[in-house]
Amino acid sequence: MVTIGAVVAVWRAGGPGPAAADVLGHALAAVYKPVKGPVVAYDMHAPLTVLVMGTEKTSQFGGMQTDSMMVLAWDPTAKRAAILSVPRDLWIDIPGYGPQRINTALEFGGPTTAELAVEKYIGVPIEYYAIVDYSALVQLVNTVGGITVYNPYNINDRCFPNAAENACTIFQLSKGYHHMNGTTALKFARERETLPLSDLSRDSNQQRVLFALRKALLHPRNLLKLPQIVADVQQSVITNLPVAQLPRIAEEVLRLPSSSIQHAVLQYNNGAVSNYTTGGGAEVLLPHEAAIHAVVASLFGPELTALQGVPVQVESGSAVNAATAATFTQVLSGIGVDVLTPAQGASTPHKNSHVYWNTAVKLQARDVVAAKMVASMLGTTADPVRMPKVRAPVVAVLGGSLSGS
């Protein structure tokens, strides 16, 4: 736990810039909520991608539809970060569950399914996830003394749902800058009915809240509040990010100037989505692959470069769900991986997934990096193994646990 004495010492040593980022980084390690299954160490020199999902509860996955989905990437070499908001009404084929809105992926199959869904349709490798309870946002904004956010539209929602979501309330907010408390910030982040682009405008507003909160957390007045900040969000985040590395990751990202953080939303004006009505009458958004990939390429270049063109052989362990294995193959192909046919290697039964770099072939440095990234995507580790009968430098064997969470 971060103490007042430690905060004061760091404050005197370096001031609000790097000092604040360092203390906040160590504070974040205290809000880590353990997850079942392996936690894969992160290579601090490699690109990092995280799927952040906002929901109303984090106690269990059942019933958890995600109100917000963002892909966050950090490139430690280039010292840059990127944020992409994914519309919750994107109509896709959820691996193993058929055509559904993308915000149901977490509810149906847990984090693994949500990651696969985003990877397949967005074309970005997802190595880790974080599920954030919205109640933590309210508490956090209040503790830092509120946040100042620009509202680009006049909001006059006569039927904004109450806390129990069983009755209407009124939510009004004029265009312009507003200093918001936690309750107002959450309403602003969730409002969509009176916005010109509905969910797509809401995605942009959620990014505005995120940037405003980042600025408030780094303000000198909030350094002494770190013990309370940690207490506010304790047990409100579920993530498989390695706890020992959280302080340094958070410190490095928080130190980035705003100019080094790119952000985008998949929306109409970049051609990424269009309106569609399902056979059941639901109004949803259809993804458009070429336009999405154009947006993704500008945001996540380093993350994609690490995998593009690397030959990877995907094999099915005997217990794996065949549909999920096929989806993962499609995911890799969509990212630009040179996926080889499984027939080129012997398939063996595996309960858990394993990734290997093949020491029987001439390896390049990027092959090992790619093996580690694919392993992170599968929630496992990568190891060197000699496979003289296999010509691929990277082999991913999908175990039965992949279809679970």
C-alpha positions as CSV (number, residue, x, y, z in Angstrom):
1,M,0.0,0.0,0.0
2,V,1.2,3.5,-0.8
3,T,1.7,5.5,2.4
4,I,1.5,9.3,2.9
5,G,5.2,9.4,3.8
6,A,6.2,7.7,0.6
7,V,4.1,10.1,-1.5
8,V,5.6,13.1,0.2
9,A,9.1,11.8,-0.3
10,V,8.6,11.2,-4.0
11,W,6.9,14.6,-4.3
12,R,9.8,16.4,-2.7
13,A,12.3,14.4,-4.9
14,G,10.8,15.1,-8.3
15,G,7.6,17.0,-8.4
16,P,4.4,16.2,-10.2
17,G,5.7,14.8,-13.6
18,P,7.8,11.6,-13.4
19,A,7.2,11.5,-9.6
20,A,3.5,11.4,-9.9
21,A,3.6,8.8,-12.6
22,D,6.0,6.6,-10.5
23,V,3.8,6.8,-7.4
24,L,0.6,6.2,-9.4
25,G,2.2,3.2,-11.1
26,H,3.0,1.6,-7.8
27,A,-0.4,2.4,-6.4
28,L,-2.1,0.6,-9.3
29,A,-0.4,-2.6,-8.3
30,A,-2.6,-2.5,-5.2
31,V,-5.9,-2.6,-7.1
32,Y,-5.0,-5.8,-9.0
33,K,-7.7,-8.5,-8.7
34,P,-6.3,-12.0,-9.3
35,V,-7.7,-14.0,-12.1
36,K,-7.9,-17.8,-12.5
37,G,-5.4,-19.4,-14.9
38,P,-1.9,-18.4,-15.9
39,V,-0.6,-14.8,-15.8
40,V,1.9,-14.3,-18.6
41,A,4.9,-12.1,-18.0
42,Y,5.2,-9.1,-20.3
43,D,8.4,-8.3,-22.3
44,M,9.0,-4.6,-21.3
45,H,10.7,-3.9,-24.6
46,A,7.9,-5.2,-26.8
47,P,4.6,-3.6,-27.9
48,L,1.7,-4.2,-25.5
49,T,-2.0,-4.4,-26.2
50,V,-4.8,-4.5,-23.7
51,L,-8.6,-4.9,-24.2
52,V,-10.3,-2.7,-21.6
53,M,-14.0,-3.4,-21.0
54,G,-16.3,-1.3,-18.9
55,T,-19.2,-2.9,-17.2
56,E,-21.5,-2.5,-14.2
57,K,-20.1,-5.3,-12.2
58,T,-16.9,-7.3,-12.0
59,S,-17.8,-10.0,-9.5
60,Q,-18.5,-12.6,-12.2
61,F,-18.7,-12.8,-15.9
62,G,-22.3,-14.0,-16.1
63,G,-24.7,-11.2,-17.2
64,M,-21.8,-8.9,-18.0
65,Q,-22.4,-7.0,-21.2
66,T,-19.8,-4.4,-21.9
67,D,-20.9,-0.8,-22.2
68,S,-17.5,0.2,-23.5
69,M,-14.7,-1.6,-25.2
70,M,-11.3,0.0,-25.9
71,V,-8.1,-1.4,-27.3
72,L,-5.1,0.2,-25.7
73,A,-1.6,-0.2,-27.1
74,W,1.8,1.0,-25.8
75,D,5.0,0.9,-27.7
76,P,7.9,1.4,-25.3
77,T,10.5,1.8,-28.0
78,A,8.7,4.6,-29.9
79,K,7.3,5.9,-26.6
80,R,3.8,6.2,-27.9
81,A,0.4,4.9,-27.1
82,A,-2.9,4.4,-29.0
83,I,-6.6,4.0,-28.1
84,L,-9.3,2.6,-30.3
85,S,-12.9,2.5,-29.2
86,V,-15.0,-0.4,-30.4
87,P,-18.8,0.2,-30.8
88,R,-20.8,-2.0,-28.6
89,D,-23.5,-2.6,-31.3
90,L,-21.0,-4.0,-33.8
91,W,-22.8,-7.0,-35.3
92,I,-20.4,-9.9,-35.6
93,D,-20.1,-13.7,-35.4
94,I,-19.1,-14.4,-31.8
95,P,-16.8,-17.4,-31.8
96,G,-19.0,-20.4,-30.8
97,Y,-22.2,-18.3,-30.3
98,G,-23.1,-17.0,-33.8
99,P,-24.2,-13.5,-34.9
100,Q,-24.5,-11.2,-31.9
101,R,-23.6,-7.7,-30.8
102,I,-19.9,-7.6,-29.8
103,N,-20.8,-6.4,-26.3
104,T,-22.2,-9.8,-25.5
105,A,-18.9,-11.6,-26.1
106,L,-17.8,-11.2,-22.5
107,E,-21.2,-12.4,-21.2
108,F,-21.3,-15.5,-23.4
109,G,-17.7,-16.7,-23.2
110,G,-15.7,-14.6,-20.8
111,P,-12.5,-12.6,-21.6
112,T,-11.1,-15.2,-24.0
113,T,-14.1,-15.0,-26.3
114,A,-14.2,-11.2,-26.0
115,E,-10.5,-11.0,-27.0
116,L,-11.1,-13.4,-30.0
117,A,-14.1,-11.3,-31.1
118,V,-12.1,-8.1,-31.1
119,E,-9.0,-9.6,-32.7
120,K,-11.0,-11.2,-35.5
121,Y,-12.9,-8.0,-36.5
122,I,-10.5,-5.3,-35.6
123,G,-7.3,-7.1,-36.7
124,V,-5.2,-6.3,-33.7
125,P,-3.5,-8.9,-31.4
126,I,-4.8,-8.7,-27.9
127,E,-2.4,-9.9,-25.2
128,Y,-4.1,-8.9,-22.0
129,Y,-7.5,-7.7,-20.7
130,A,-8.9,-5.5,-18.0
131,I,-12.5,-5.4,-16.8
132,V,-13.4,-2.2,-15.0
133,D,-16.5,-1.8,-12.8
134,Y,-18.2,1.5,-13.5
135,S,-18.7,2.1,-9.7
136,A,-14.9,2.6,-9.6
137,L,-15.1,5.4,-12.1
138,V,-17.6,7.3,-9.9
139,Q,-15.6,6.9,-6.8
140,L,-12.3,7.7,-8.5
141,V,-13.6,10.9,-10.1
142,N,-15.0,12.1,-6.8
143,T,-11.8,11.4,-5.0
144,V,-9.6,13.4,-7.4
145,G,-12.0,16.3,-7.0
146,G,-13.9,15.9,-10.2
147,I,-12.7,16.2,-13.8
148,T,-13.1,18.9,-16.4
149,V,-14.5,17.6,-19.7
150,Y,-15.6,19.3,-22.9
151,N,-19.1,18.3,-24.0
152,P,-19.5,18.9,-27.8
153,Y,-23.3,18.6,-27.8
154,N,-26.3,19.9,-25.9
155,I,-27.7,16.9,-24.0
156,N,-31.4,16.8,-23.1
157,D,-32.3,13.2,-22.3
158,R,-35.7,13.0,-20.8
159,C,-35.4,9.2,-20.1
160,F,-31.9,8.5,-18.9
161,P,-32.1,5.2,-16.9
162,N,-31.9,5.4,-13.1
163,A,-29.4,3.4,-11.1
164,A,-31.7,0.3,-11.1
165,E,-32.5,0.8,-14.8
166,N,-36.2,0.5,-14.2
167,A,-37.3,4.1,-14.5
168,C,-36.5,7.3,-16.3
169,T,-34.6,10.3,-15.0
170,I,-33.7,13.6,-16.7
171,F,-30.1,14.2,-17.8
172,Q,-29.3,17.6,-19.2
173,L,-25.9,19.1,-20.0
174,S,-25.2,22.1,-22.2
175,K,-22.5,22.3,-24.8
176,G,-19.1,23.4,-23.5
177,Y,-16.6,22.7,-20.7
178,H,-18.0,21.2,-17.4
179,H,-16.3,20.3,-14.2
180,M,-18.0,16.9,-13.4
181,N,-18.4,14.8,-10.3
182,G,-18.4,11.1,-10.5
183,T,-22.1,10.7,-11.1
184,T,-22.2,13.2,-13.9
185,A,-19.0,11.8,-15.5
186,L,-20.6,8.4,-15.6
187,K,-23.8,9.7,-17.1
188,F,-21.8,11.6,-19.7
189,A,-19.8,8.5,-20.5
190,R,-23.0,6.4,-20.9
191,E,-25.3,8.9,-22.6
192,R,-26.2,8.0,-26.2
193,E,-29.9,8.6,-26.9
194,T,-29.7,12.3,-27.6
195,L,-26.3,12.3,-29.3
196,P,-26.1,12.8,-33.1
197,L,-24.2,9.5,-33.7
198,S,-25.6,7.5,-30.7
199,D,-23.1,4.9,-29.6
200,L,-20.4,6.3,-31.8
201,S,-20.6,9.8,-30.2
202,R,-20.6,8.0,-26.8
203,D,-17.4,6.2,-27.7
204,S,-15.7,9.6,-28.3
205,N,-17.1,11.0,-25.0
206,Q,-15.7,8.0,-23.1
207,Q,-12.3,8.8,-24.5
208,R,-12.8,12.4,-23.3
209,V,-13.5,11.2,-19.8
210,L,-10.4,8.9,-19.9
211,F,-8.1,11.8,-20.9
212,A,-9.6,14.1,-18.3
213,L,-9.2,11.5,-15.6
214,R,-5.6,10.9,-16.6
215,K,-4.9,14.7,-16.3
216,A,-6.6,14.9,-12.9
217,L,-4.6,11.9,-11.5
218,L,-1.3,13.6,-12.4
219,H,-2.2,16.9,-10.7
220,P,0.0,17.6,-7.7
221,R,-3.0,18.0,-5.3
222,N,-4.0,14.3,-5.9
223,L,-0.6,12.8,-4.9
224,L,-1.6,12.9,-1.2
225,K,-4.9,11.2,-2.0
226,L,-3.3,8.1,-3.5
227,P,-4.1,5.9,-0.5
228,Q,-7.7,6.9,-0.8
229,I,-7.6,6.4,-4.6
230,V,-6.3,2.9,-4.2
231,A,-9.0,2.2,-1.6
232,D,-11.7,3.5,-3.9
233,V,-11.0,1.2,-6.8
234,Q,-9.8,-1.8,-4.7
235,Q,-11.4,-5.0,-6.1
236,S,-13.0,-3.1,-9.0
237,V,-10.6,-4.2,-11.7
238,I,-10.2,-7.8,-13.0
239,T,-7.1,-8.2,-15.2
240,N,-4.5,-10.7,-16.3
241,L,-1.8,-8.2,-16.5
242,P,1.2,-9.3,-14.3
243,V,1.0,-7.5,-11.0
244,A,4.7,-7.3,-10.5
245,Q,5.0,-5.3,-13.8
246,L,2.0,-3.0,-13.3
247,P,4.0,-0.2,-11.6
248,R,6.5,0.2,-14.4
249,I,3.9,-0.2,-17.2
250,A,1.6,2.4,-15.6
251,E,4.5,4.8,-14.9
252,E,5.8,4.7,-18.5
253,V,2.3,5.2,-20.0
254,L,1.4,8.0,-17.6
255,R,4.6,9.8,-18.4
256,L,3.7,10.0,-22.1
257,P,2.7,13.5,-23.2
258,S,-0.8,13.8,-24.7
259,S,0.7,14.4,-28.1
260,S,2.2,10.9,-28.0
261,I,-1.2,9.3,-27.5
262,Q,-3.2,8.7,-30.7
263,H,-6.9,7.8,-30.5
264,A,-9.8,7.0,-32.8
265,V,-13.3,5.6,-32.9
266,L,-14.7,3.2,-35.5
267,Q,-17.5,5.3,-37.0
268,Y,-19.4,6.4,-40.1
269,N,-17.0,9.2,-41.2
270,N,-14.0,6.8,-41.6
271,G,-16.2,4.2,-43.3
272,A,-15.6,1.6,-40.6
273,V,-19.3,0.9,-39.9
274,S,-22.7,1.3,-41.4
275,N,-26.2,0.9,-40.1
276,Y,-28.0,-2.5,-40.4
277,T,-31.3,-4.0,-39.2
278,T,-31.2,-7.7,-38.4
279,G,-33.8,-10.2,-39.3
280,G,-35.1,-9.9,-35.8
281,G,-35.5,-6.1,-36.1
282,A,-32.5,-5.1,-34.0
283,E,-30.7,-1.9,-35.2
284,V,-26.9,-2.6,-35.2
285,L,-23.7,-1.7,-36.9
286,L,-22.0,-3.7,-39.6
287,P,-18.2,-3.7,-39.7
288,H,-16.3,-2.9,-42.9
289,E,-13.0,-4.7,-43.0
290,A,-11.0,-2.5,-45.4
291,A,-11.9,0.7,-43.6
292,I,-11.3,-0.8,-40.2
293,H,-7.8,-2.0,-41.2
294,A,-7.0,1.5,-42.5
295,V,-7.8,3.0,-39.1
296,V,-6.0,0.2,-37.3
297,A,-2.9,0.5,-39.4
298,S,-2.4,4.1,-38.5
299,L,-2.8,3.4,-34.7
300,F,-1.2,0.0,-34.2
301,G,1.6,-0.2,-36.7
302,P,4.3,-1.5,-34.3
303,E,2.0,-4.1,-32.8
304,L,1.1,-5.4,-36.3
305,T,4.6,-5.3,-37.7
306,A,5.8,-7.6,-34.9
307,L,3.6,-10.4,-36.4
308,Q,3.0,-9.6,-40.1
309,G,4.7,-12.1,-42.4
310,V,5.9,-14.4,-39.7
311,P,5.1,-18.1,-40.6
312,V,3.1,-19.7,-37.8
313,Q,1.7,-23.2,-37.8
314,V,-1.6,-23.6,-35.8
315,E,-2.4,-27.1,-34.6
316,S,-5.4,-28.4,-32.7
317,G,-5.0,-30.2,-29.5
318,S,-7.5,-33.1,-29.2
319,A,-9.7,-31.4,-26.7
320,V,-10.0,-28.0,-28.3
321,N,-13.2,-26.6,-29.7
322,A,-12.8,-26.8,-33.5
323,A,-14.7,-23.6,-34.1
324,T,-12.5,-21.6,-31.7
325,A,-9.4,-23.1,-33.3
326,A,-10.6,-22.0,-36.7
327,T,-11.4,-18.6,-35.4
328,F,-7.9,-18.2,-34.0
329,T,-6.5,-19.1,-37.4
330,Q,-8.7,-16.5,-39.0
331,V,-7.5,-14.0,-36.4
332,L,-3.8,-14.6,-37.2
333,S,-4.5,-14.4,-41.0
334,G,-6.4,-11.1,-40.5
335,I,-3.4,-9.6,-38.6
336,G,-1.1,-10.6,-41.5
337,V,0.5,-13.7,-40.1
338,D,1.6,-16.3,-42.6
339,V,-0.5,-19.2,-41.3
340,L,0.7,-22.6,-42.4
341,T,-1.5,-25.7,-42.7
342,P,-1.5,-27.9,-39.6
343,A,-0.9,-30.9,-41.8
344,Q,2.8,-29.9,-41.9
345,G,3.3,-31.0,-38.3
346,A,2.2,-33.8,-36.0
347,S,-0.9,-32.9,-33.9
348,T,-0.7,-34.1,-30.3
349,P,-3.3,-33.9,-27.5
350,H,-3.0,-30.8,-25.3
351,K,-5.3,-29.8,-22.4
352,N,-3.7,-26.3,-22.3
353,S,-2.4,-24.2,-25.2
354,H,1.4,-24.1,-25.9
355,V,3.5,-22.0,-28.2
356,Y,7.0,-22.9,-29.4
357,W,9.7,-21.4,-31.5
358,N,11.3,-24.1,-33.6
359,T,15.0,-24.4,-33.1
360,A,15.3,-26.9,-36.0
361,V,14.9,-24.1,-38.5
362,K,16.9,-20.9,-39.0
363,L,15.3,-18.4,-36.7
364,Q,15.2,-14.7,-36.9
365,A,14.9,-12.4,-33.8
366,R,11.4,-11.4,-34.9
367,D,10.3,-15.1,-34.9
368,V,10.9,-15.3,-31.1
369,V,9.1,-12.0,-30.6
370,A,6.2,-13.3,-32.6
371,A,6.1,-16.5,-30.6
372,K,5.9,-14.6,-27.4
373,M,3.1,-12.4,-28.7
374,V,1.1,-15.3,-29.9
375,A,1.6,-17.0,-26.6
376,S,0.3,-13.9,-24.8
377,M,-2.7,-13.9,-27.0
378,L,-3.4,-17.5,-25.9
379,G,-2.7,-16.8,-22.2
380,T,0.3,-19.1,-22.2
381,T,4.1,-19.1,-22.5
382,A,6.5,-19.6,-25.4
383,D,9.4,-22.0,-25.3
384,P,12.2,-23.2,-27.6
385,V,11.7,-26.8,-28.9
386,R,13.4,-28.6,-31.7
387,M,10.9,-29.8,-34.4
388,P,12.9,-31.2,-37.3
389,K,9.8,-32.4,-39.2
390,V,8.2,-28.9,-39.1
391,R,9.3,-26.0,-41.3
392,A,7.5,-23.3,-39.4
393,P,9.6,-21.2,-37.0
394,V,6.5,-20.7,-34.7
395,V,4.1,-23.4,-33.7
396,A,0.9,-22.8,-31.7
397,V,-0.9,-25.8,-30.3
398,L,-4.4,-24.9,-29.1
399,G,-5.6,-26.8,-26.1
400,G,-9.1,-27.4,-24.8
401,S,-8.8,-24.6,-22.2
402,L,-8.8,-22.0,-25.0
403,S,-12.6,-22.2,-25.4
404,G,-13.0,-21.5,-21.7
405,S,-12.1,-18.5,-19.7
